[in-house]
């Protein structure tokens, strides 16, 4: 329990509040002074950690589902990130290098899979992708190779954040920042996952500083190129989300207002440019929902959500973005005392992007809470069975 909690960036106090226990209770369990000997408590703890009870108990799960193989895939990504050298011909792990065009196609393919929320596929691709990008960028020193390596590191970091691997995501994002080497555009791209990783580690102030510093270096103008507007706007949204985590109302709303100005200048473009970024007013509106919720105004969040998702621009967003937002909405609905609406949001998210719902600890945590609130609708129960959160 201690290892899983730490890997998800939760303090004992935060975890205690999620399972409805005291910090002292958590500390005693983790030190072996108090046993977990009731199945209901084990299921509750496992749900808060985003794993099945079998994982918490150290047993191999008999269920076969979307989470199968995820832990092993994450470990292979970890090994790829821990690799500091480029093998020479004759070394056991040497492989023929890719051309820049071949690497570009592979990175673009992986990002396409990410936007469709094919996360297991992305995880399978990442180890070789990171190795190829590193091997090509290290000896050549070309700007294009550096761009591709930053894109690969960013993809790794954002995927790992989704899986609750905040520490490993921070490592990938830090590698991206080092590769950017002060170039304003590359630094802006790298700062996006860095901000997300820091936010997942409950380092909101550092996250906001990282994002706003990158924006200043980018120096966007309302009549600037669309890719620069999208980068700056995305960073401002990330900064606002970070400010909301430590309830800085003024900063969060000011940053969102600036992001909205850039979004209006950029236009509604859910398609992605060379920086793998889709941006526009709807993206900012969805961020307003999360900021309102984090600042304690659930009613405003619900009103903004209805407005933001009631149009063609919402339907044109990538499946990953829509499903991720609905998972956040499920948490907001449940916290607002409406578990039925939370269940509906999760079911809708699962229809849009099953992997987003079924492998993310955040989704499993909310679903566990909805089940605990019970009774649940039939489609919510079916989702729980598919995820592996109920006895069969």
Residue, then its C-alpha position, 0 to 999 in steps of 0.5 A: x500500500x505504501x509503495x503504490x501510494x507513493x508512486x501516485x504522488x499521494x501523501x499519507x494525509x491525502x490518501x487517508x482522506x480518500x479512504x475516509x480514515x485517519x493519517x494515523x490509521x494509514x501510517x500503522x497499516x503501512x508500518x505493519x502495525x495494523x492488518x488489512x483483514x476485511x475484504x470491504x476495506x481492502x477493496x476500498x483501499x485498492x479503489x483509491x489506489x486505482x488497482x484491483x484487490x489482487x494487486x494490493x494483496x500481491x496476487x496475480x489477477x485472474x481477470x483478463x482486461x484492458x489493464x493486463x500487461x500495463x505494469x510491464x509496459x510501464x517498466x519497459x518505458x522506465x528502462x528506456x528512460x534510464x538509458x543514457x548511452x547510444x549502443x555502437x554496432x556490435x553491442x547486443x542492443x544495437x539496432x540500425x538507425x532510422x532516418x529522420x523521415x522514418x522517425x517523424x512518421x513513427x512519432x506522428x503515428x504514436x501521437x495519433x494513437x494517443x489522441x484516439x486513447x489507444x494507450x496500451x498501443x502507445x505504451x508498446x511503442x514508446x520504448x523503441x521510439x524513445x531509443x530511436x529518437x535518442x540515438x538519432x538526436x545524440x550524434x547528429x545534433x540537428x534541430x529536427x532530431x531534437x524536435x522529434x526527441x522532445x515530442x517523444x519525451x512529451x508523449x511518454x510523460x503525458x501517458x505516464x501522468x494518466x497512469x498515475x506514474x507522476x515521478x516517472x512522468x517528471x523524469x521524461x518531462x525533465x529529459x524533454x526540457x534538457x533536450x530543448x536546450x533553451x530553444x523557445x519553441x522546444x522549451x514550450x513543448x517540453x514545459x507542457x508535460x513538465x507542468x502536468x507532472x508537477x501538478x500530479x505531484x502536488x507541486x502546483x506553484x512550481x507547475x505554474x512557474x514552469x508554464x508561465x516562464x515558458x510562455x514569456x520565452x515564447x513571447x506570443x502575439x495575437x497576430x502570430x503564427x497559429x502554432x505559437x498561439x496554440x503553444x502559448x495558450x496551452x501553457x496558459x491553460x496548464x498554468x491556470x489549472x496549476x494555480x487552481x490546485x492551491x486556490x489562487x483564484x486571481x491567478x487562475x482566472x487571469x491566466x484563463x482570460x489570457x488563454x481565451x484571448x489567444x484562443x479567439x485569435x487562434x480560432x477553433x482548431x481541434x486538429x493538431x499541428x506539428x507540436x501535437x497540440x489542438x487548441x481553441x475556445x472550447x479547450x479553454x472552456x473545458x479548462x474553466x470547468x476544472x478550474x471552477x471545480x478546484x476553486x470550490x464552485x461545483x455549480x459553476x463547473x456544471x453550468x460551464x460543462x453543459x455549455x462547453x459540450x453542447x456543440x460541434x467543436x466538442x465532438x471534434x475534439x480527440x477521443x482522449x480529450x473528451x473522455x479525460x474531461x468526462x472522467x474529471x466531470x465524474x469526479x466533480x459530480x460525485x463530489x457534488x453529491x450526484x453519484x448517478x450523474x458521475x456514473x453516467x459520465x463514466x459510461x459515456x467516457x467508456x463509450x468514447x475511449x474505453x482504454x482511457x476509462x479502464x486503465x486510468x487510476x483516476x477513473x477507477x477511483x471515481x468508479x469505486x466511489x460511485x459503486x460504494x455510494x450505490x445502488x448503481x445503474x445497470x450500465x455502470x455495473x457492467x462497466x465495473x465488471x469490465x474494469x474488474x471492480x466487482x466480484x464475478 
